[in-house]
Every structure is written in C-alpha cells, then in structure tokens.
C-alpha cells in the first residue's frame, strides 16, 4: 500500500526527519517498523525492527540514517 500510494502520511507512514521515513505496522502481539528513504523515485528499505518502547530507539534511528547516507552516496 505504501509503495503504490506514495506519498502517504499517518497512520501508515511517519516522517522521522532528515529524509528518513517509517512504515508503521501492527502485528499480532507486537509492533514492527521498517525505515526507508526515497532515492531516485524509489523506496529503499534501510532497517527493520520490532518496536518495544513508545519512542523509536536512538540505536535504530542511527542505523537507519547511516544506511540512508550510504544509499544517497551511491
């Protein structure tokens, strides 16, 4: 849905800033997030994790941003 309907907003997609976005998914008994960036008109998935706290963990954001920079550099 996100890929074909881009751009979308809440509640399916959240903007995390610095060009990083998250797909929000609620699964049975857990919440999952997939971080992505848009690059040359394509959605590039850079990190996925199971969310255990209300706030996105800084470690997961750092991983996403590091990988996003790699995508943008080519």
Secondary structure as GFF3:
##gff-version 3
##sequence-region A 1 74
A	DSSP	alpha_helix	2	5	.	.	.	ID=ss1
A	DSSP	beta_strand	13	17	.	.	.	ID=ss2
A	DSSP	beta_strand	20	27	.	.	.	ID=ss3
A	DSSP	beta_strand	30	39	.	.	.	ID=ss4
A	DSSP	beta_strand	42	51	.	.	.	ID=ss5
A	DSSP	alpha_helix	58	73	.	.	.	ID=ss6
###
